[in-house]
Amino acid sequence: MKETLVFVHGYFGGSRQWDNQTRAFNDRFQVITTDLPGFGLNNSQESPESISGYARYVHDEINKLGIERFHLVGHSMGGMIVQEMTAQKPHCIDHLVLYGTGPIGFMPGRFETIDESRARITKEGAASTGRRIAATWFLEGESSTGYSDCAEIAAEASEQAALAALTAMENWSGTQKLCEIQSPTLVLWGDGDRAYQWEQPQQLWQEISGAQLAVIPGCSHSVHIEKPHLFNPILLDFLLVGNP
């Protein structure tokens, strides 16, 4: 039976952002790419206002499939969610990947503050804000390959979810729980990331026991889209450690 690999998207994201990884890993793993409530294909659902609420949602979706143990990849806000999932049910997590994320929800040094994002959602709407924020995920902005698909997915988020997720992030910190993470962990970060400055992945790497680090040059926040030829092999190599 295949092992299960779960991908959790970030703010203004959706399950379809992982299409390349689904194709790349489907032969070896049962791949699950859920949409968080209020985002992507689940934009009609009400979003929770806490990271722990998102974590319970993803756990519930996995439980519905009868899966008890799985590898877990979390990107951006999804990285906060998977840290919380690990705290809630550590026995369920095999390998853990914290990608383009950190242990502090208000994201010091982000391209704009959470309050600024909130104000622009209220003034300009969630769809416009989502498309604009999606451009920051790529080193070349709107001209990057992959931007248009991400912008389309970002624009699907409801205004309620866009605002609720900001509240969830700014009220969350996982710093006190890093030392409790026992799963083999990979911290992965693009060196041009405008959402998470180096200090955040560095803290994950230094404070999670035995954590490995991969820094990908020449890309921003969406390494898995900008450079899948690097992201996918690094991820596979990590997942196969101890699993020949």
Secondary structure, 3 states (H helix, E strand, C coil): CCEEEEEECCCCCCHHHHHHHHHHHCCCEEEEEECCCCCHHHCCCCCCCCHHHHHHHHHHHHHHCCCCCEEEEEECHHHHHHHHHHHHCHHHEEEEEEECCCCECCCCCCCCCHHHHHHHHHHHCHHHHHHHHHHCCCCCHHHCCCHHHHHHHHCCCCHHHHHHHHHHHHCCECHHHHHHCCCCEEEEEECCCCCCCCHHHHHHHHHCCCCEEEEECCCCCCHHHHCHHHHHHHHHHHHCCCCC
